[in-house]
Amino acid sequence: MSITQLTWRLALLLTGVAAATGTALAAPETLQLTPGNMLAQTHSSAVLFTVTGTYRALSGTLAFDPATRSCSVDVVFQTRSLALPNAIVRDQVMAKDFLDPDKYPTSRFVGTCVKDGTVLAGALTNHGQTHPFDMAVTYRMAGGKLVGIDTAGAFDRYEWGLTGDKMTVGRMIRVTNEISLDGKQPG
């Protein structure tokens, strides 16, 4: 049994205990996504190290129901807000053959939970192109309560037209997101 399955079984058990004791059950919720409750990062391998970028401006919504393991997300990322390690890396990432924020000021992900809530299946729009993009879902519990939803996935940047720096930057870009449900800053 995976950790995710075990976490969900524990959540369902606690939901059953709450029902039996008359405690209120968690209801479906909608969360407005902001940099204050969502840490959205990209991770690209370069020749000698991994370059991590963090989006400082994003907005969207997450609708989720812990009882049914259902969710949907729609989030827009402001391309220029991607914080990177230094000015040299930033200039390369913001170039026309990479993110090109003058022509493509935003990226967007829209998706829904599938496979019993373990996969966030959707579409990523980046560099003016939209393609299917799925991420694994992990649920963070604390004190018997769901406190966060994390996602992780990887995509082939060439499929989205991100062709710059082929000799120094790897083909795959890993994406990670930490969404806080308890009001605490993620990360």
Rosetta blueprint (number, residue, H / E / L):
1 M L
2 S L
3 I H
4 T H
5 Q H
6 L H
7 T H
8 W H
9 R H
10 L H
11 A H
12 L H
13 L H
14 L H
15 T H
16 G H
17 V H
18 A H
19 A H
20 A H
21 T H
22 G L
23 T L
24 A L
25 L L
26 A L
27 A L
28 P L
29 E E
30 T E
31 L E
32 Q E
33 L E
34 T L
35 P L
36 G L
37 N L
38 M E
39 L E
40 A E
41 Q E
42 T E
43 H E
44 S E
45 S E
46 A E
47 V L
48 L L
49 F L
50 T E
51 V E
52 T E
53 G E
54 T E
55 Y E
56 R L
57 A L
58 L E
59 S E
60 G E
61 T E
62 L E
63 A E
64 F E
65 D E
66 P L
67 A L
68 T L
69 R L
70 S E
71 C E
72 S E
73 V E
74 D E
75 V E
76 V E
77 F E
78 Q E
79 T H
80 R H
81 S H
82 L E
83 A E
84 L L
85 P L
86 N L
87 A H
88 I H
89 V H
90 R H
91 D H
92 Q H
93 V H
94 M L
95 A L
96 K L
97 D L
98 F L
99 L L
100 D L
101 P L
102 D L
103 K L
104 Y L
105 P L
106 T E
107 S E
108 R E
109 F E
110 V E
111 G E
112 T E
113 C E
114 V E
115 K L
116 D L
117 G L
118 T L
119 V E
120 L E
121 A E
122 G E
123 A E
124 L E
125 T E
126 N E
127 H L
128 G L
129 Q E
130 T E
131 H E
132 P E
133 F E
134 D E
135 M E
136 A E
137 V E
138 T E
139 Y E
140 R E
141 M E
142 A E
143 G L
144 G L
145 K E
146 L E
147 V E
148 G E
149 I E
150 D E
151 T E
152 A E
153 G E
154 A E
155 F E
156 D E
157 R H
158 Y H
159 E H
160 W H
161 G L
162 L L
163 T L
164 G L
165 D L
166 K L
167 M L
168 T L
169 V E
170 G E
171 R E
172 M E
173 I E
174 R E
175 V E
176 T E
177 N E
178 E E
179 I E
180 S E
181 L L
182 D L
183 G L
184 K L
185 Q L
186 P L
187 G L
